[in-house]
């Protein structure tokens, strides 16, 4: 009797394991979702070294992605191991149970999904609040082609996508670090030091386009970084 009891204890309880994984993955997803919601824009997060609990925004996004996959897999296994229980929960004496509840759940999910896609309040307000939280007060929506004020000497310039037609800022991209420093009265050595601190491999002759490609940024973002850090 005791040997049978010990064997049962030593055997892995798959239902319990999957249930715990689903629960823990959900808690991590909820946490990463909140952190991603309040995080600044990617470029701002990169420049400022933004992090939570020692993890950068990109690391939190990676964790959120892998945890979402784990949650989906564990949820599938959870349904598999508890299939009979779930069927009995919804079907009693060969009759569908919880009809109103099922319809209500489908309606709620559909309304939230459609309201978000079609930007209907209050869902649009939630998304707008997220966009506001991401902004740092200096950048506008990157898809806008309106003129915006440059942080360089308070002058106005057009969005680089409007200048190049391709979104890469061709004219600005050809400018070198030395040329940018000379035209904006920035100390060259300090600018190069800033780039090195941010992880760029830069020289005085490096173009803004080449630097931008190192970090997946745009030439305008590299320019703004140098100007803001070396005023």
Number of C-alpha atoms within 10 A of each C-alpha: 5 7 8 9 9 10 10 11 10 9 8 10 10 12 14 12 14 20 18 14 17 21 15 14 22 17 13 16 19 13 14 19 15 11 17 18 16 15 22 21 17 14 16 18 17 17 13 11 12 15 16 11 5 8 13 17 22 14 13 18 16 13 16 21 14 13 20 16 13 16 21 15 14 20 18 13 18 20 15 12 16 12 12 10 11 12 12 13 12 14 14 11 7 8 9 12 15 13 12 9 10 11 10 12 12 11 12 10 11 12 14 13 13 12 15 17 11 10 15 13 11 12 18 15 13 14 15 13 13 16 16 14 15 19 16 12 8 11 15 14 9 11 10 11 14 12 12 15 15 17 16 15 11 8 9 12 14 13 23 22 18 16 16 14 11 10 15 20 20 17 13 19 21 15 18 19 24 20 17 20 21 12 9 13 13 19 13 18 13 14 24 21 15 17 20 13 10 15 11 16 13 19 18 15 11 17 21 26 23 19 23 19 12 13 14 9 18 23 26 20 16 23 22 16 20 20 20 11 13 16 13
